[in-house]
Amino acid sequence: MSRPNSFDTATEVAAFVRGVSALPHPTTPLVRALRRELSGRLRGVDAGSVHRFARALVQEAPSLRWAACEVIAGHRSAYALLDRTRLEGLGAGMDSWHAVDGFARTLSGPAWRDGLIDTDVVHAWARSPDRWWRRAALVSTVALNVRTHGGRGDAARTLAVCGMLAEDHDDMVVKALSWALRALVVHDGDRVGAFLHRHEGVLAARVVREVRNKLETGRKNP
Protein backbone atom coordinates (compact mmCIF):
# COMPACT_ATOMS: atom_id res chain seq x y z
CA MET A 1 0.00 0.00 0.00
CA SER A 2 1.47 3.35 -1.02
CA ARG A 3 2.06 6.17 1.39
CA PRO A 4 1.99 9.26 -0.85
CA ASN A 5 1.91 11.73 2.00
CA SER A 6 4.66 10.24 4.18
CA PHE A 7 7.60 10.97 1.90
CA ASP A 8 9.36 14.33 1.94
CA THR A 9 11.58 14.65 -1.12
CA ALA A 10 13.89 17.39 0.15
CA THR A 11 14.48 15.62 3.45
CA GLU A 12 15.22 12.28 1.82
CA VAL A 13 17.57 13.78 -0.77
CA ALA A 14 19.47 15.72 1.90
CA ALA A 15 19.75 12.60 4.07
CA PHE A 16 21.06 10.48 1.20
CA VAL A 17 23.63 13.09 0.15
CA ARG A 18 24.77 13.45 3.77
CA GLY A 19 25.12 9.70 4.03
CA VAL A 20 27.32 9.59 0.94
CA SER A 21 29.39 12.55 2.15
CA ALA A 22 29.96 10.83 5.48
CA LEU A 23 31.62 7.84 3.84
CA PRO A 24 35.40 8.00 4.32
CA HIS A 25 35.84 6.53 0.86
CA PRO A 26 32.64 6.85 -1.22
CA THR A 27 33.33 3.95 -3.57
CA THR A 28 30.58 2.69 -5.84
CA PRO A 29 29.92 -0.44 -3.72
CA LEU A 30 29.57 1.63 -0.54
CA VAL A 31 27.28 4.19 -2.16
CA ARG A 32 25.28 1.35 -3.69
CA ALA A 33 24.81 -0.15 -0.24
CA LEU A 34 23.25 3.15 0.88
CA ARG A 35 21.12 3.18 -2.25
CA ARG A 36 19.86 -0.32 -1.48
CA GLU A 37 18.88 0.77 2.03
CA LEU A 38 17.04 3.72 0.51
CA SER A 39 15.29 1.49 -2.01
CA GLY A 40 14.07 -0.66 0.85
CA ARG A 41 12.49 2.39 2.47
CA LEU A 42 10.96 3.45 -0.84
CA ARG A 43 9.27 0.13 -1.50
CA GLY A 44 5.89 1.35 -0.31
CA VAL A 45 6.20 4.91 -1.66
CA ASP A 46 4.17 5.91 -4.71
CA ALA A 47 5.87 6.03 -8.10
CA GLY A 48 5.47 9.78 -8.54
CA SER A 49 7.34 10.46 -5.30
CA VAL A 50 10.16 8.15 -6.39
CA HIS A 51 10.54 10.07 -9.65
CA ARG A 52 10.54 13.39 -7.80
CA PHE A 53 13.25 12.07 -5.49
CA ALA A 54 15.39 10.92 -8.43
CA ARG A 55 15.10 14.24 -10.26
CA ALA A 56 15.89 16.18 -7.09
CA LEU A 57 18.90 13.99 -6.36
CA VAL A 58 20.30 14.60 -9.85
CA GLN A 59 19.85 18.35 -9.41
CA GLU A 60 21.42 18.33 -5.93
CA ALA A 61 24.28 15.95 -6.69
CA PRO A 62 24.81 15.30 -10.43
CA SER A 63 27.61 12.84 -9.66
CA LEU A 64 24.96 10.59 -8.09
CA ARG A 65 22.83 10.41 -11.23
CA TRP A 66 23.63 6.70 -11.50
CA ALA A 67 22.22 6.13 -8.01
CA ALA A 68 19.07 8.06 -8.90
CA CYS A 69 18.67 5.83 -11.95
CA GLU A 70 19.08 2.73 -9.80
CA VAL A 71 16.43 4.01 -7.40
CA ILE A 72 13.91 4.11 -10.26
CA ALA A 73 15.08 0.81 -11.75
CA GLY A 74 14.58 -0.84 -8.38
CA HIS A 75 11.03 0.44 -7.89
CA ARG A 76 8.67 -1.53 -10.11
CA SER A 77 5.90 1.03 -10.47
CA ALA A 78 8.33 3.94 -10.89
CA TYR A 79 10.16 2.02 -13.61
CA ALA A 80 6.85 1.33 -15.36
CA LEU A 81 6.19 5.09 -15.55
CA LEU A 82 9.29 5.74 -17.66
CA ASP A 83 8.71 7.49 -20.96
CA ARG A 84 10.67 9.82 -23.21
CA THR A 85 9.92 12.93 -21.17
CA ARG A 86 10.94 11.38 -17.86
CA LEU A 87 14.07 9.80 -19.31
CA GLU A 88 15.23 12.96 -21.01
CA GLY A 89 14.61 14.88 -17.79
CA LEU A 90 16.79 12.45 -15.85
CA GLY A 91 19.48 12.55 -18.53
CA ALA A 92 19.55 16.32 -18.95
CA GLY A 93 23.00 17.75 -18.37
CA MET A 94 24.96 14.50 -18.77
CA ASP A 95 28.57 15.49 -19.31
CA SER A 96 30.71 12.40 -18.82
CA TRP A 97 30.92 8.81 -19.97
CA HIS A 98 30.11 7.45 -16.52
CA ALA A 99 26.99 9.63 -16.26
CA VAL A 100 25.80 8.40 -19.65
CA ASP A 101 26.61 4.77 -19.02
CA GLY A 102 24.81 4.73 -15.67
CA PHE A 103 21.76 6.29 -17.30
CA ALA A 104 21.72 4.17 -20.45
CA ARG A 105 22.61 0.80 -18.95
CA THR A 106 20.28 1.18 -15.99
CA LEU A 107 17.26 3.00 -17.43
CA SER A 108 17.06 3.98 -21.09
CA GLY A 109 18.30 0.68 -22.49
CA PRO A 110 16.01 -1.48 -20.35
CA ALA A 111 13.10 0.91 -21.03
CA TRP A 112 13.68 0.49 -24.77
CA ARG A 113 14.03 -3.27 -24.42
CA ASP A 114 10.78 -3.45 -22.46
CA GLY A 115 8.79 -1.24 -24.85
CA LEU A 116 8.47 1.79 -22.58
CA ILE A 117 10.02 4.00 -25.27
CA ASP A 118 9.97 3.60 -29.04
CA THR A 119 12.96 3.10 -31.29
CA ASP A 120 12.33 6.57 -32.74
CA VAL A 121 13.36 8.05 -29.39
CA VAL A 122 16.74 6.32 -29.44
CA HIS A 123 17.23 7.32 -33.08
CA ALA A 124 16.55 10.94 -32.13
CA TRP A 125 19.30 10.70 -29.54
CA ALA A 126 21.64 9.22 -32.15
CA ARG A 127 21.05 12.32 -34.31
CA SER A 128 21.65 14.74 -31.44
CA PRO A 129 24.37 17.39 -31.73
CA ASP A 130 25.24 16.50 -28.13
CA ARG A 131 27.95 13.82 -28.01
CA TRP A 132 26.59 12.46 -24.73
CA TRP A 133 23.13 11.76 -26.12
CA ARG A 134 24.71 10.08 -29.14
CA ARG A 135 26.68 7.90 -26.75
CA ALA A 136 23.48 7.22 -24.79
CA ALA A 137 21.83 5.90 -27.96
CA LEU A 138 24.64 3.39 -28.45
CA VAL A 139 24.94 2.33 -24.82
CA SER A 140 21.17 1.80 -24.74
CA THR A 141 21.70 -1.12 -27.12
CA VAL A 142 23.68 -2.95 -24.43
CA ALA A 143 20.49 -3.90 -22.59
CA LEU A 144 19.27 -5.56 -25.78
CA ASN A 145 22.26 -7.88 -25.97
CA VAL A 146 24.01 -8.40 -22.63
CA ARG A 147 22.47 -11.33 -20.80
CA THR A 148 23.19 -9.86 -17.36
CA HIS A 149 21.05 -6.87 -18.42
CA GLY A 150 18.20 -9.07 -19.60
CA GLY A 151 19.25 -8.95 -23.24
CA ARG A 152 18.41 -11.77 -25.61
CA GLY A 153 20.04 -10.36 -28.72
CA ASP A 154 18.58 -7.77 -31.07
CA ALA A 155 20.73 -7.32 -34.15
CA ALA A 156 18.21 -5.24 -36.08
CA ARG A 157 17.79 -2.49 -33.49
CA THR A 158 21.45 -2.53 -32.48
CA LEU A 159 22.86 -2.31 -35.99
CA ALA A 160 20.39 0.40 -36.99
CA VAL A 161 21.78 2.70 -34.28
CA CYS A 162 25.36 1.65 -35.02
CA GLY A 163 24.81 2.41 -38.69
CA MET A 164 23.59 5.91 -37.86
CA LEU A 165 26.83 6.61 -35.99
CA ALA A 166 29.34 4.63 -38.07
CA GLU A 167 30.98 7.81 -39.38
CA ASP A 168 31.05 9.59 -36.01
CA HIS A 169 34.66 9.82 -34.83
CA ASP A 170 34.04 11.58 -31.53
CA ASP A 171 36.09 9.54 -29.04
CA MET A 172 33.20 9.01 -26.62
CA VAL A 173 30.99 7.81 -29.46
CA VAL A 174 33.69 5.61 -30.97
CA LYS A 175 34.22 3.76 -27.68
CA ALA A 176 30.49 3.23 -27.26
CA LEU A 177 30.12 2.03 -30.86
CA SER A 178 32.81 -0.58 -30.30
CA TRP A 179 31.08 -1.67 -27.10
CA ALA A 180 27.67 -1.91 -28.76
CA LEU A 181 29.00 -4.08 -31.59
CA ARG A 182 31.03 -6.31 -29.28
CA ALA A 183 28.00 -6.89 -27.05
CA LEU A 184 26.12 -8.18 -30.09
CA VAL A 185 28.88 -10.55 -31.22
CA VAL A 186 27.81 -13.34 -28.85
CA HIS A 187 24.36 -13.39 -30.41
CA ASP A 188 25.03 -12.72 -34.08
CA GLY A 189 28.69 -12.60 -35.01
CA ASP A 190 27.90 -13.05 -38.70
CA ARG A 191 25.83 -9.87 -38.88
CA VAL A 192 28.41 -7.94 -36.88
CA GLY A 193 31.10 -9.15 -39.27
CA ALA A 194 29.00 -8.08 -42.25
CA PHE A 195 28.43 -4.67 -40.66
CA LEU A 196 32.17 -4.28 -40.10
CA HIS A 197 32.90 -5.17 -43.72
CA ARG A 198 30.21 -2.83 -45.06
CA HIS A 199 31.31 0.19 -43.00
CA GLU A 200 35.04 -0.46 -42.66
CA GLY A 201 35.90 2.51 -44.88
CA VAL A 202 34.28 5.01 -42.51
CA LEU A 203 34.57 3.40 -39.08
CA ALA A 204 37.21 4.62 -36.65
CA ALA A 205 40.24 2.34 -36.60
CA ARG A 206 39.63 1.55 -32.93
CA VAL A 207 36.18 0.14 -33.71
CA VAL A 208 37.48 -2.03 -36.52
CA ARG A 209 40.36 -3.35 -34.42
CA GLU A 210 38.41 -4.08 -31.24
CA VAL A 211 35.39 -5.62 -32.94
CA ARG A 212 37.54 -7.74 -35.23
CA ASN A 213 39.50 -8.97 -32.20
CA LYS A 214 36.21 -9.86 -30.50
CA LEU A 215 35.03 -11.77 -33.56
CA GLU A 216 38.31 -13.65 -33.97
CA THR A 217 39.42 -14.25 -30.37
CA GLY A 218 36.39 -13.54 -28.19
CA ARG A 219 38.25 -10.68 -26.54
CA LYS A 220 38.51 -6.93 -27.18
CA ASN A 221 42.29 -7.08 -26.99
CA PRO A 222 44.20 -10.25 -27.93
Backbone as a ProteinNet text record, in pm:
[ID]
protein_1_A
[PRIMARY]
MSRPNSFDTATEVAAFVRGVSALPHPTTPLVRALRRELSGRLRGVDAGSVHRFARALVQEAPSLRWAACEVIAGHRSAYALLDRTRLEGLGAGMDSWHAVDGFARTLSGPAWRDGLIDTDVVHAWARSPDRWWRRAALVSTVALNVRTHGGRGDAARTLAVCGMLAEDHDDMVVKALSWALRALVVHDGDRVGAFLHRHEGVLAARVVREVRNKLETGRKNP
[TERTIARY]
85	0	88	62.6	147.1	118.5	220.6	206.1	244.5	161	198.7	226.1	173.5	190.8	299.2	368.4	466	608.7	627.7	759.9	791.6	894.7	936.2	1061.7	1048.3	1157.8	1283.5	1271.2	1388.9	1461.9	1386.8	1447.8	1522.1	1459.8	1521.7	1646	1639.7	1757.1	1872	1842.2	1946.8	2008	1925.1	1974.7	2064.6	2024.3	2105.7	2240	2238.3	2363.1	2453.7	2397.2	2477.2	2538.5	2460.7	2512.1	2629.8	2620.6	2731.6	2852.3	2829.1	2939	3010.2	2937.8	2996.2	3085.3	3078	3161.6	3307.6	3399.3	3540.1	3592.9	3545.7	3584.4	3456.4	3393.7	3264.3	3278.3	3321.1	3333	3193.5	3187.1	3057.6	2989.7	3060.2	2992.2	2934.8	3006.9	2957.4	2836.9	2842.6	2727.7	2609.1	2636.9	2527.7	2461.8	2539.7	2481.5	2383	2417.8	2324.7	2201.8	2224.7	2112	2017.4	2070.9	1985.7	1902.9	1963.8	1888.3	1775.1	1806.4	1704.2	1593.1	1629.4	1528.8	1436.1	1491.7	1407	1303.5	1343.4	1248.8	1146.7	1185.4	1096.4	996.8	1008.2	927.4	778.5	731.7	589.1	551.1	645.8	619.9	565.8	476.9	416.8	519.7	492.1	587.3	620.4	522	546.8	648.1	638.7	733.8	874.7	884.3	1015.7	1079	1000.7	1053.8	1095	1016.8	1054	1184.1	1200.2	1324.6	1442.6	1428.9	1538.9	1577.6	1478.9	1510.1	1578.7	1529.8	1588.7	1731	1755.1	1890	1986.5	1944.8	2030.5	2061.6	1962.9	1985.2	2078.7	2061.7	2142.3	2283.8	2296.8	2427.8	2439.4	2474.7	2481.2	2570.3	2672.7	2761	2690.1	2573	2496.1	2380.1	2388.1	2283	2262.8	2373.7	2362.8	2281.3	2298.5	2222.1	2073.9	2045.6	1907	1842	1918.9	1866.5	1840.3	1928	1908	1786.5	1761.2	1642.7	1516.8	1508.3	1391.2	1388.5	1503.4	1507.7	1465.4	1491.3	1458.5	1318.4	1240.6	1103.1	1009.2	940.4	867.4	770.2	690.5	589.8	653.3	763.3	832.6	897.5	956.7	1015.8	909.5	792	684.6	635.8	660.9	619	715.2	830.2	929.4	874	903.8	870.7	977.7	963.3	1067	1088.2	980.1	992.2	1066.7	1029.2	1094	1240.7	1268.5	1406.7	1492.5	1443.3	1523.3	1541.3	1444.3	1460.8	1571.3	1575.6	1679.2	1816.6	1819.9	1948.3	1997.8	1915.9	1954.7	2082.7	2176.1	2300.2	2409.3	2389.3	2496	2620.6	2735.1	2856.6	2979.9	2958.7	3071.3	3027.6	3126.6	3092.3	3026.4	3070.9	3010.9	2868	2837	2698.8	2609.4	2657.2	2580.1	2561.6	2669	2661.2	2570.5	2573.2	2481.4	2336.5	2311.6	2176.2	2130.4	2214.2	2171.9	2166.9	2262.2	2261.2	2150.4	2122.3	2027.9	1884.1	1864.2	1726.3	1687.7	1756.8	1705.8	1712.7	1821.6	1830.5	1723.1	1709	1601.1	1462.3	1440.7	1310	1280.9	1382.4	1367.5	1341.7	1420.7	1403.2	1262	1207.5	1077.7	960.2	986.6	879.1	823.4	895.2	847.1	876.1	977.1	1002.4	1016.2	987.9	996.6	1137.4	1166.9	1296.2	1321.1	1216.3	1232.5	1298.8	1275.1	1336.3	1487.3	1530.6	1673.8	1738.8	1669.7	1723.3	1736	1644.5	1654.6	1778.9	1807.7	1929.8	2053.1	2049.8	2163.6	2190.7	2088.5	2104.8	2135.4	2146.1	2165	2300.1	2306.4	2436.8	2519.6	2457	2524.2	2589.5	2720.9	2794.8	2744.8	2699	2659.3	2528.2	2436.8	2312.5	2339.5	2435.5	2470.8	2531.5	2614.1	2667.9	2555.4	2459.7	2348.2	2270.7	2253.7	2182.8	2255.3	2386.8	2463.7	2465.4	2487.1	2493.8	2357.1	2250.8	2116.6	2100.5	2179.7	2169.8	2225.5	2306.9	2368.3	2261.4	2156	2049.3	1978.1	1989.1	1927.1	2007.7	2135.9	2226.2	2302.3	2322.9	2400.6	2308.1	2336.5	2247.1	2226.7	2332.6	2319	2229.2	2198	2105.4	1968.7	1947.6	1820.4	1812.7	1925.7	1925	1922.5	1849.1	1841	1897.2	1948.4	2004.1	1906.3	1945.2	1858.1	1945.7	1983.1	2073.5	2011.2	1883.4	1820.5	1825.4	1780.9	1778.6	1920.3	2008.2	2145.2	2217	2210.9	2285.9	2226.5	2098.1	2039.3	2101.9	2115.8	2178.3	2326.6	2394.3	2536.4	2558.3	2469.2	2481.5	2466.6	2379.2	2359.4	2485.3	2567.7	2683.5	2816.3	2812.8	2934.5	3041.6	3001.8	3098	3134.3	3078.7	3104.6	3237.4	3334.5	3465.9	3492.8	3388.9	3404.2	3448.6	3550.9	3609.4	3507.9	3418.3	3319.5	3217.9	3190.9	3099	3168.9	3292.5	3369.5	3377.7	3410	3422.3	3288.3	3180.7	3048.5	3006.8	3044.3	3012.2	3082.2	3208.9	3281	3212.5	3173.7	3107.9	2976	2897.1	2767.1	2783.8	2878.6	2899.6	2954.1	3047	3103.2	2998.9	2906	2800.3	2709.2	2697.2	2611.6	2680.5	2813	2888.3	2842.9	2816.2	2781.4	2648	2565.8	2435.5	2436.6	2509.1	2502.6	2633.4	2738.2	2868.7	2870.5	2792	2790.4	2741.2	2635.5	2582.7	2675.9	2742.5	2840.8	2957	3002.5	3110	3070.8	2948.1	2900.2	2892	2849.4	2843.4	2983.9	3080.3	3217.4	3270.7	3243.9	3289.8	3225.1	3095.3	3021.1	3065.4	3100.9	3131.2	3279.6	3362.8	3503.8	3570.5	3527.8	3590	3564.2	3460.7	3427.9	3441.2	3445.6	3456.6	3592.5	3594.4	3720.7	3804.1	3935.7	4024.4	4007.2	3980.4	3962.6	3845.2	3734.8	3617.5	3650.2	3713.3	3747.7	3838	3940.4	4036.4	3971.1	3898	3841	3731.9	3648.2	3539	3594.3	3692.7	3754.3	3821.6	3889.4	3950.1	3843.3	3730.2	3621.1	3569.1	3553.5	3502.9	3601.1	3730.6	3831	3879.5	3882.2	3941.5	3844.2	3730.9	3638.5	3674.1	3780	3825.4	3843.7	3829.9	3851	3996.4	4085.9	4229.2	4290.3	4365.1	4420.4	4525.2
-119.3	0	123.6	216.3	334.5	433.1	516.2	617.5	751.4	807.4	925.5	1047	1052.3	1173.1	1160.9	1045.5	1024	1043.7	1086.4	1096.5	1241.4	1294.5	1432.5	1430.5	1475.1	1465.2	1536.6	1661.1	1739.2	1674.1	1625.4	1561.7	1435.1	1353.9	1227.9	1251	1347.8	1378.4	1426.6	1519.2	1571.6	1460.2	1369.2	1260	1167.1	1138	1048.3	1112.3	1239.4	1308.9	1317	1343.7	1345.2	1208.6	1104.7	969.5	939.2	980.2	958.6	1041.1	1166.4	1255.3	1204.8	1133	1082.7	960.7	901.3	784.4	827.4	761.2	799.6	782.5	678.9	652.8	614.9	712.4	684.9	607	481.1	395.3	355.9	310.4	269.5	161.6	57.4	-44.2	12.9	105.8	162.9	253.2	333.2	418.8	331.9	224.2	135.1	69.3	41.6	-15.3	84	212.8	315	323.6	312.4	318.1	201	84.9	-31.7	-12.5	46.2	76.7	174.1	274.8	372.1	304	217.6	148.5	66	8.7	-65.7	23.7	145.3	239	290.5	291.9	345.5	242.5	120.1	13.3	44.5	106.2	135.3	275.8	351.7	490.6	492.7	585.4	590.9	627.8	587.2	603.2	749.3	836.7	978.4	1036	996.9	1045.7	994.2	871.6	815.4	893.3	927.4	1007.2	1146.4	1207.1	1339.3	1331.4	1225.3	1206.8	1195.9	1113.5	1091.7	1221	1297.1	1423.9	1520.3	1526.8	1617.9	1577	1446.4	1399.2	1437	1422.1	1460.1	1609.3	1690.6	1834.9	1871.4	1803.6	1833.2	1778.9	1661.3	1594.5	1522	1592.7	1530.1	1406.5	1400.6	1284.3	1157.8	1174.3	1059.1	1024.8	1071.8	1040.8	890.1	815.8	669.9	610.5	663.6	613.2	647.5	767.6	806.3	713.1	676	583	445.6	402.8	273.3	275	389.6	400.8	372.8	432.7	410.9	267.4	218.4	81.4	-20.9	9	-84.4	-70.6	21	43.6	11.5	-101.1	-153.4	-52.6	11.8	102.6	230.9	275.4	394.1	362.6	244.1	202.5	197.5	146.8	133.2	267.7	374.8	509	573.2	512.2	573.8	596.6	714.5	748.5	844.2	894.6	981.6	1106.3	1169.6	1293.2	1269.2	1165.4	1137.9	1099.5	1019.1	980	1099.1	1181.4	1296.4	1396.6	1403.5	1487.5	1435.6	1304.2	1245	1251.8	1251.5	1255.2	1395	1495.3	1632.4	1671.7	1728	1774.7	1670.3	1551.3	1450.3	1505.4	1489.2	1549.3	1461.4	1331.8	1239.7	1100.3	1016.6	881.4	801.9	825.2	744.8	788	918	962.6	898.9	899.6	840.3	690.8	623	477.4	432.8	505.3	472.7	492	599.2	629	526.7	500.4	417.2	268.8	221.1	79.7	48.1	144.5	118.3	149.2	256.3	299.7	301.7	379.7	397.7	269.8	193.9	67.7	-31.2	-58.8	-148.3	-96.2	35.6	91.1	66	77.7	49.1	-99.9	-181.7	-327.5	-369.2	-305.4	-344.6	-270.3	-190.3	-124	0.6	57.1	179.5	303.4	294.6	400	334.7	411	360.1	375.6	300.5	310.2	450.9	520.8	657.5	748.6	723.7	805.3	785.9	661.5	631.6	685.8	677.3	732.4	884.1	949.4	1094.1	1128.6	1047.2	1070.5	1049.6	949.5	922	1038.3	1116.9	1231.8	1360.4	1354	1473.7	1539.5	1672	1739.2	1720.7	1671.7	1650.3	1512.5	1508.9	1381.9	1283.3	1334.8	1245.6	1176	1242.3	1175.5	1075.9	1106.5	1007.9	883.6	904.9	789.8	713.8	787.7	722.1	630.5	673.4	589.9	456.8	462	339	251.4	312.2	233.3	172.9	236.5	180.1	44.8	18.2	-111.6	-224.6	-191.2	-295.2	-381	-315.6	-390.2	-487.1	-465.1	-555.6	-683.9	-678.5	-787.6	-853.2	-782.8	-840.4	-918.4	-1045	-1133	-1086.5	-1033.1	-985.9	-863.6	-800.2	-687.2	-729.3	-859.1	-907.4	-914.5	-895.3	-895.2	-1034.8	-1048.9	-1177.3	-1170.9	-1053.9	-1035.6	-965.9	-852.2	-777.3	-707.2	-784.4	-732.2	-617	-626.1	-524	-386.7	-379.8	-249.5	-199.8	-292.7	-253	-198.3	-271.6	-231.3	-106.7	-82.6	40.5	162.5	157.9	269.7	278.7	164.5	164.9	222.3	189.4	241.3	392.7	446.5	591.4	664.2	595.3	660.9	602.7	526.5	462.9	564.4	680.8	781.2	881.4	866.1	958.8	921	1011.5	982.5	1054.2	1106	1157.7	1042.2	1063.4	954.1	883.9	961.3	901.4	817.2	856.7	781	657.5	673	561.2	446.9	479.8	375.8	304.9	383	323.4	238.6	280.4	202.6	67.4	68	-58.4	-148.6	-91	-167.1	-227.2	-145.2	-191.4	-309.7	-300	-408.1	-533	-515.3	-631.3	-703.2	-626.7	-689.2	-776.7	-742.1	-818.4	-942.7	-945.1	-1055.4	-1191.3	-1202.3	-1333.6	-1385.7	-1296.9	-1338.5	-1355.9	-1268.7	-1272.1	-1220.2	-1299.7	-1260.4	-1240.5	-1317.7	-1304.7	-1166.6	-1118.4	-986.6	-874.7	-893.8	-793.6	-791.1	-909	-915.1	-849.3	-870.9	-808.4	-656.5	-611.9	-466.9	-408.2	-476.4	-427.9	-417.4	-517.8	-517.4	-403.8	-384.8	-283.2	-141.5	-117.7	18.6	41.8	-55	-46.2	81.1	132.5	251.1	379	378.7	500.5	484.6	362.1	339.6	383.3	430.2	461.9	334.7	349	233.5	153.8	223.8	154.6	57.7	99.7	14.5	-110.7	-90.4	-203.5	-300.8	-248.4	-334.6	-412.9	-342	-408.5	-508.5	-472	-561.9	-682.9	-660.1	-774.3	-868.8	-813	-897.4	-980.3	-915.6	-986.4	-1100.5	-1074.5	-1177.4	-1294	-1262.9	-1365.2	-1437.8	-1366.3	-1425.4	-1430.7	-1360.6	-1354.4	-1249	-1171.2	-1067.9	-936.8	-823.9	-692.9	-674.8	-717	-708	-847.5	-889.3	-1025.4	-1045.4
0	0	0	-91.8	-102.4	9.5	36.9	138.8	77.9	-8.5	-85.3	-0.9	120.5	200.1	306	313.3	418.4	370.8	249.4	189.5	157.8	219.3	194.1	107.6	-14.9	-112	-64.9	-23.7	15.5	132.2	228.6	344.9	306.3	222.3	181.8	96.4	6.3	-76.6	11.1	102.3	190.2	274.2	324	406.6	325.8	201.8	119.6	86.6	48.5	15.1	138.2	254.9	377.4	404	381.6	403.2	313.9	187.4	94.3	136.8	174.9	214.8	339.8	422.8	548.1	526.8	410.4	383.6	372.3	442.6	431.8	289.9	224.9	86.3	10.8	-56.8	-121.5	-252	-239.6	-357	-405.4	-528.8	-583.9	-499.5	-455	-372.3	-242.5	-179.1	-53.5	-77.9	-183.3	-216.1	-256.2	-328.3	-369.3	-248.1	-146	-23.6	38.2	38.4	88.2	-1.3	-130.9	-224.6	-201.5	-173.2	-147.5	-20.3	81.8	203.3	171.6	91.4	51	-27.3	-120.8	-201.2	-113.9	-7.9	84.5	149.7	186	247.3	147.2	19.5	-84.1	-136.4	-91.3	-150.2	-147.3	-40.4	-30.6	-70.4	-125.3	-166.3	-308.9	-338.1	-471.5	-577.3	-699.8	-809.5	-837.3	-828.7	-854.4	-757.6	-630.5	-530.1	-558.5	-606.3	-639	-754.1	-853.8	-964.7	-917.8	-830.9	-779.6	-700.9	-622.9	-549.3	-646.7	-748.4	-842.7	-912.7	-958.6	-1026	-930.5	-807.7	-709.3	-674.1	-666.1	-635.9	-747.7	-872.4	-985.2	-980.4	-947.3	-940.6	-825.1	-711.4	-592.8	-605.4	-660.7	-669	-802.8	-910.6	-1043.3	-1049.6	-964.2	-966.3	-919.3	-855.9	-808.7	-902.6	-1026	-1123.4	-1135.8	-1135.3	-1149.7	-1035.4	-914.7	-801	-815.8	-866.4	-890.2	-992.3	-1095.3	-1195.4	-1133.5	-1045.1	-979.8	-887.8	-825.6	-740.1	-822	-941.4	-1026.4	-1078.3	-1122.1	-1174.9	-1070.4	-943.5	-837.8	-780.8	-836.5	-789.1	-905	-895.5	-1010.9	-1071.8	-990.8	-1047.1	-1099.4	-1037.5	-1088.9	-1222.9	-1234.1	-1360.9	-1470.7	-1437.6	-1536.2	-1587.6	-1513.7	-1555.4	-1655.2	-1677.9	-1765.5	-1905.4	-1957.7	-2096	-2145	-2265.1	-2321.1	-2235.3	-2194.2	-2117.1	-1986.5	-1914.5	-1786.3	-1805.6	-1907.1	-1931.5	-1969.8	-2058.2	-2100.5	-1987	-1896.7	-1779.3	-1689.1	-1670.1	-1585.4	-1650.3	-1783.6	-1853.3	-1884.6	-1862.7	-1895.1	-1822.2	-1897.4	-1836.8	-1825.9	-1880.8	-1876.8	-1943.6	-1877.1	-1931.4	-1912.1	-1896.6	-1881.6	-1924.3	-1952.8	-1997.1	-1885.2	-1759.8	-1652.4	-1623.4	-1642.6	-1625.8	-1732.5	-1856	-1965.4	-1946.1	-1910.8	-1901.9	-1787.9	-1675.9	-1567.1	-1607.5	-1681.3	-1729.5	-1833.4	-1932.3	-2045.4	-2009.9	-1931.5	-1895	-1794.5	-1706.8	-1599	-1636.5	-1716.4	-1743.5	-1890.2	-1972	-2108.6	-2190.6	-2175.9	-2249.1	-2207.9	-2078	-2035.2	-2073.4	-2065.3	-2102.7	-2250.3	-2333.8	-2476.9	-2497.7	-2431.5	-2441.8	-2403.6	-2300	-2246.4	-2310.2	-2412.3	-2485.1	-2418.7	-2323.1	-2257.7	-2341.7	-2428.3	-2526.7	-2663.3	-2767.1	-2903.6	-2958.5	-3062.5	-3129.4	-3181.7	-3223.3	-3273.9	-3171.5	-3044	-2938.6	-2939.8	-2943.7	-2943.8	-3071.2	-3183.2	-3307.6	-3299.7	-3230.8	-3212.9	-3131.8	-3031.5	-2954.1	-3041.5	-3128	-3215.3	-3310.7	-3341.8	-3431.2	-3355.8	-3225.5	-3144	-3170.9	-3164.8	-3172.9	-3046.3	-2940.5	-2812.7	-2812.3	-2797.3	-2801.2	-2695.6	-2581.9	-2473.2	-2503.3	-2572.6	-2612.5	-2724.9	-2811.4	-2914.5	-2848.5	-2748.3	-2674.6	-2605.3	-2548	-2478.8	-2574	-2698.6	-2795.7	-2814.3	-2825.7	-2845.4	-2720.9	-2604.9	-2482.1	-2449.9	-2495.6	-2474.2	-2541.2	-2645.5	-2711.8	-2625.6	-2526	-2442.5	-2375.2	-2327.2	-2259	-2353	-2482	-2577.9	-2595.2	-2559.6	-2596.6	-2482.3	-2372.6	-2262.9	-2171.2	-2155	-2080.2	-1936.9	-1874.2	-1736.2	-1725.3	-1838.6	-1842	-1897.4	-1909.1	-1960.3	-2111.3	-2177.6	-2324.1	-2383.2	-2491.6	-2560.9	-2701.9	-2738.8	-2872.3	-2963.3	-3017.2	-3107.4	-3210.7	-3313.4	-3415	-3492.4	-3524	-3607.5	-3541	-3415.9	-3349.3	-3317.5	-3280.1	-3247.8	-3370	-3479.3	-3598.5	-3664	-3645.4	-3698.6	-3631.3	-3499.1	-3427.5	-3462.3	-3466.4	-3501.6	-3641.6	-3733.4	-3868.6	-3874.2	-3790.1	-3786.4	-3739.3	-3659.2	-3598.7	-3647.5	-3756.5	-3807.3	-3844.9	-3893.5	-3938	-3829.4	-3711.1	-3601	-3534.5	-3538.2	-3482.8	-3351.7	-3288.4	-3153.2	-3063	-2981.8	-2904.5	-2814.7	-2751.7	-2662.1	-2739.5	-2861.5	-2946.3	-3002.2	-3042.5	-3096.6	-2995.6	-2871.3	-2768.4	-2744.8	-2745.9	-2725.9	-2845.4	-2965.9	-3086.3	-3082.5	-3044	-3029.8	-2927.5	-2815.9	-2709.6	-2758.9	-2826.9	-2875.6	-2971.2	-3062.6	-3158.5	-3090	-2996.7	-2927.5	-2841.9	-2785.3	-2705.3	-2790.8	-2918.1	-3008.8	-3063.9	-3061.4	-3122.4	-3071.5	-2941.5	-2884.9	-2937.2	-2989.1	-3041.4	-3193.5	-3261.9	-3408.4	-3467.8	-3450.9	-3501.2	-3652	-3723.9	-3870.2	-3912.4	-3849.4	-3887.9	-3842.8	-3730.2	-3687.9	-3787.1	-3828.8	-3926.8	-4058.1	-4101.4	-4224.8	-4209.6	-4092.4	-4065.7	-4071.8	-4010.3	-4010.2	-4152.5	-4233.6	-4371.9	-4451.3	-4429.7	-4505.7	-4470.9	-4345	-4299.9	-4271.3	-4305.1	-4266.4	-4316.8	-4431.3	-4488.2	-4410.6	-4324.9	-4250.5	-4099.9	-4052.1	-3908.2	-3854.9	-3730.9	-3665	-3653.8	-3664.3	-3660	-3530.8	-3421.9	-3293.3	-3299.8	-3360.9	-3370.5	-3451.6	-3565.6	-3652.2	-3577.4	-3511.9	-3442.4	-3328.1	-3241.8	-3124.4	-3160.8	-3256.2	-3293.7	-3368.9	-3452.3	-3522.8	-3423	-3324.3	-3220.5	-3150	-3118.3	-3050.2	-3136.1	-3264.3	-3356	-3367.6	-3370	-3396.7	-3271.3	-3157.7	-3036.9	-2919.6	-2931.3	-2818.9	-2716.9	-2746	-2654.2	-2729	-2655.9	-2718.1	-2759.3	-2671.5	-2699.3	-2691	-2790.6	-2792.9	-2683.3
[MASK]
++++++++++++++++++++++++++++++++++++++++++++++++++++++++++++++++++++++++++++++++++++++++++++++++++++++++++++++++++++++++++++++++++++++++++++++++++++++++++++++++++++++++++++++++++++++++++++++++++++++++++++++++++++++++++++++

